[in-house]
Amino acid sequence: MFKPIMLQPLADDLQPAGEPIQALSRDVTISGIGWISTVPVSDQYLSIDLFPDTHESRCVIVRVAHQLQSGPLYLGGGAVVVDWQ
């Protein structure tokens, strides 16, 4: 089941860079996550809020491993490098 998530692009120093991107999660594991969005990701790192609509925010830092366009959607995925609570 897909869940809403928020992707925050990060600069190389892991500081926010650009506007957050709304997405849907897919293939979530302890070591990585996949997402679907209507906006491409151009940065190497993302902070991903796994519960953006709740008060129980949980963010992970992900290194983008792949992204491909399928019609109007972008399918991306990456490896978790930092798990912040």
C-alpha positions in Angstrom: 0.0 0.0 0.0 1.3 3.4 -0.9 1.6 6.1 1.8 2.2 9.8 1.4 5.8 10.9 2.2 7.7 14.2 1.9 11.0 14.4 0.1 13.3 17.3 1.0 16.3 17.7 -1.4 19.6 18.1 0.5 22.8 19.8 -0.6 26.2 17.9 -0.3 26.5 19.2 3.3 23.0 17.7 4.1 21.3 21.1 4.5 17.9 21.6 2.8 18.2 22.7 -0.8 15.1 23.6 -2.7 11.4 22.9 -2.2 10.0 19.7 -0.6 8.4 17.2 -3.0 5.2 15.3 -2.2 5.5 11.6 -3.1 4.2 8.2 -2.4 6.3 5.5 -0.7 6.9 2.1 -2.2 9.2 -0.8 -1.3 10.1 0.5 2.2 12.8 -1.6 3.9 15.2 -1.0 6.8 18.0 -0.3 4.3 16.2 1.6 1.6 13.0 3.1 0.1 11.4 3.6 -3.2 9.1 6.5 -4.1 6.8 7.8 -6.9 6.5 11.5 -7.6 5.4 13.9 -10.3 8.6 15.9 -9.9 12.1 14.6 -10.7 14.7 14.5 -7.9 18.0 16.2 -9.0 20.0 16.0 -5.8 22.1 13.1 -4.5 20.6 13.2 -1.0 17.1 13.5 0.4 15.6 13.8 3.8 12.4 11.7 3.7 9.6 12.3 6.3 7.8 9.0 6.4 4.8 10.4 8.3 4.3 14.0 7.1 0.6 14.1 8.1 1.1 13.2 11.7 2.8 14.5 14.8 5.0 11.4 14.9 7.5 12.6 12.3 10.3 10.1 11.4 12.9 11.2 9.0 15.7 9.3 7.2 18.5 10.5 5.0 18.6 8.7 1.7 21.3 8.6 -1.0 19.5 8.5 -4.3 20.4 5.4 -6.2 18.1 5.5 -9.2 15.3 7.3 -10.9 13.4 6.7 -14.1 10.5 8.5 -15.8 7.4 6.5 -16.6 4.9 8.8 -18.4 4.2 11.7 -16.1 5.6 9.9 -13.0 9.1 9.5 -11.7 10.1 6.3 -9.9 13.0 6.6 -7.6 14.8 4.8 -4.9 17.7 5.1 -2.6 19.6 3.6 0.4 19.2 4.9 3.9 22.4 6.4 5.2 21.1 8.1 8.4 18.1 7.2 10.5 16.9 10.2 12.5 14.1 10.0 15.0 
